[in-house]
Amino acid sequence: QVQLVESGGGLVQAGESLRLSCAASGSTLSLKAIGWYRQAPGKQRDLVGTISSFGTTYYADSVKGRFTISRDNAKNTVYLQMNSLKPEDTAVYYCTIIGTHYWGQGTQVTVSS
């Protein structure tokens, strides 16, 4: 059974950084395209960025230049490094194996002004 577990969320002030982790069991993430999404209260779940099995990354315009997705194949983990955080980045962040129904439970990120 595939499980994805996000961690690393928290409460930070604007301008600070956080690194989220997406750890997997039951699936080898290095062979998969992984997506990070976020959902703010009352809003739809939006794509933050993706990383392909080849390591190619894509970012939404709203986070481009501030967020970086990477992977550690030895740890079977994908990361989302978030720098220069803004209050509008406040949301629950989820990782998913693209093209599947596998999602993590989410981790809350709150950025205060």
C-alpha positions as a Markdown table, in Angstrom:
| # | Residue | x | y | z |
|---|---|---|---|---|
| 1 | Gln | 0.0 | 0.0 | 0.0 |
| 2 | Val | 1.3 | 3.4 | -1.0 |
| 3 | Gln | 1.4 | 6.1 | 1.7 |
| 4 | Leu | 2.6 | 9.7 | 1.5 |
| 5 | Val | 3.4 | 11.6 | 4.6 |
| 6 | Glu | 4.0 | 15.4 | 4.6 |
| 7 | Ser | 5.9 | 17.1 | 7.4 |
| 8 | Gly | 7.7 | 20.3 | 8.1 |
| 9 | Gly | 4.8 | 22.8 | 8.3 |
| 10 | Gly | 4.4 | 25.4 | 10.9 |
| 11 | Leu | 3.9 | 29.0 | 11.8 |
| 12 | Val | 6.5 | 31.5 | 10.5 |
| 13 | Gln | 6.7 | 35.2 | 9.9 |
| 14 | Ala | 6.7 | 36.7 | 6.5 |
| 15 | Gly | 10.1 | 36.5 | 4.9 |
| 16 | Glu | 11.1 | 33.3 | 6.7 |
| 17 | Ser | 11.7 | 29.9 | 5.2 |
| 18 | Leu | 10.3 | 26.4 | 5.7 |
| 19 | Arg | 11.2 | 23.0 | 4.1 |
| 20 | Leu | 8.4 | 20.5 | 3.7 |
| 21 | Ser | 9.0 | 16.8 | 3.2 |
| 22 | Cys | 7.0 | 14.2 | 1.4 |
| 23 | Ala | 8.1 | 10.8 | 2.5 |
| 24 | Ala | 6.7 | 7.7 | 0.8 |
| 25 | Ser | 6.3 | 4.1 | 1.6 |
| 26 | Gly | 5.1 | 1.4 | -0.8 |
| 27 | Ser | 6.3 | 3.3 | -3.8 |
| 28 | Thr | 9.7 | 4.4 | -5.2 |
| 29 | Leu | 9.3 | 8.1 | -5.7 |
| 30 | Ser | 12.4 | 8.4 | -7.9 |
| 31 | Leu | 10.4 | 6.6 | -10.6 |
| 32 | Lys | 7.4 | 9.0 | -10.3 |
| 33 | Ala | 6.4 | 12.5 | -11.0 |
| 34 | Ile | 5.5 | 14.2 | -7.8 |
| 35 | Gly | 3.3 | 17.3 | -7.3 |
| 36 | Trp | 3.0 | 19.7 | -4.5 |
| 37 | Tyr | -0.4 | 21.4 | -4.1 |
| 38 | Arg | -1.9 | 23.8 | -1.5 |
| 39 | Gln | -5.3 | 24.7 | -0.4 |
| 40 | Ala | -6.2 | 27.8 | 1.5 |
| 41 | Pro | -9.4 | 28.0 | 3.6 |
| 42 | Gly | -12.4 | 28.4 | 1.3 |
| 43 | Lys | -10.4 | 28.0 | -1.8 |
| 44 | Gln | -9.7 | 25.3 | -4.3 |
| 45 | Arg | -6.6 | 23.1 | -4.2 |
| 46 | Asp | -3.9 | 24.7 | -6.4 |
| 47 | Leu | -0.8 | 23.3 | -8.0 |
| 48 | Val | 2.4 | 24.7 | -6.5 |
| 49 | Gly | 4.9 | 22.8 | -8.5 |
| 50 | Thr | 6.1 | 19.4 | -9.8 |
| 51 | Ile | 9.2 | 17.4 | -10.2 |
| 52 | Ser | 9.5 | 14.7 | -12.9 |
| 53 | Ser | 11.2 | 11.4 | -12.6 |
| 54 | Phe | 14.1 | 13.0 | -14.5 |
| 55 | Gly | 14.3 | 15.9 | -12.1 |
| 56 | Thr | 12.7 | 18.5 | -14.3 |
| 57 | Thr | 10.7 | 21.0 | -12.2 |
| 58 | Tyr | 7.8 | 23.3 | -12.9 |
| 59 | Tyr | 6.5 | 26.0 | -10.6 |
| 60 | Ala | 3.4 | 28.1 | -10.5 |
| 61 | Asp | 4.0 | 31.8 | -11.2 |
| 62 | Ser | 3.0 | 32.7 | -7.7 |
| 63 | Val | 6.0 | 30.8 | -6.2 |
| 64 | Lys | 8.5 | 30.9 | -9.0 |
| 65 | Gly | 11.9 | 32.1 | -7.7 |
| 66 | Arg | 10.9 | 31.5 | -4.1 |
| 67 | Phe | 10.1 | 27.8 | -3.9 |
| 68 | Thr | 12.3 | 24.8 | -4.9 |
| 69 | Ile | 11.3 | 21.2 | -5.3 |
| 70 | Ser | 14.0 | 18.5 | -4.9 |
| 71 | Arg | 14.2 | 14.9 | -4.2 |
| 72 | Asp | 16.5 | 12.6 | -2.1 |
| 73 | Asn | 16.1 | 9.2 | -3.8 |
| 74 | Ala | 18.1 | 7.4 | -1.0 |
| 75 | Lys | 15.4 | 8.6 | 1.5 |
| 76 | Asn | 12.5 | 8.2 | -0.9 |
| 77 | Thr | 11.6 | 11.7 | -0.1 |
| 78 | Val | 10.6 | 14.8 | -2.1 |
| 79 | Tyr | 11.1 | 18.3 | -0.6 |
| 80 | Leu | 9.6 | 21.7 | -1.0 |
| 81 | Gln | 11.9 | 24.4 | 0.0 |
| 82 | Met | 9.9 | 27.6 | 0.6 |
| 83 | Asn | 11.8 | 30.9 | 1.0 |
| 84 | Ser | 10.6 | 34.5 | 1.3 |
| 85 | Leu | 7.3 | 33.3 | 2.6 |
| 86 | Lys | 4.3 | 35.6 | 2.3 |
| 87 | Pro | 1.0 | 35.6 | 4.2 |
| 88 | Glu | -0.7 | 34.5 | 1.0 |
| 89 | Asp | 1.3 | 31.3 | 1.1 |
| 90 | Thr | -0.8 | 30.2 | 4.1 |
| 91 | Ala | -2.4 | 26.9 | 3.3 |
| 92 | Val | -2.4 | 23.2 | 3.8 |
| 93 | Tyr | 0.2 | 21.7 | 1.6 |
| 94 | Tyr | -0.2 | 18.3 | 0.0 |
| 95 | Cys | 2.0 | 16.0 | -2.1 |
| 96 | Thr | 0.8 | 13.6 | -4.6 |
| 97 | Ile | 2.0 | 11.0 | -7.1 |
| 98 | Ile | 0.9 | 12.6 | -10.3 |
| 99 | Gly | -1.6 | 10.6 | -12.2 |
| 100 | Thr | -2.7 | 8.6 | -9.2 |
| 101 | His | -5.1 | 8.9 | -6.4 |
| 102 | Tyr | -2.3 | 8.9 | -3.8 |
| 103 | Trp | -2.2 | 12.0 | -1.7 |
| 104 | Gly | -0.7 | 12.8 | 1.7 |
| 105 | Gln | -2.7 | 14.0 | 4.6 |
| 106 | Gly | -1.3 | 17.6 | 4.3 |
| 107 | Thr | 0.7 | 19.8 | 6.5 |
| 108 | Gln | -0.3 | 23.3 | 7.6 |
| 109 | Val | 1.8 | 26.3 | 6.7 |
| 110 | Thr | 0.8 | 29.6 | 8.3 |
| 111 | Val | 2.7 | 32.8 | 7.5 |
| 112 | Ser | 2.1 | 35.8 | 9.7 |
| 113 | Ser | 2.6 | 39.4 | 8.5 |
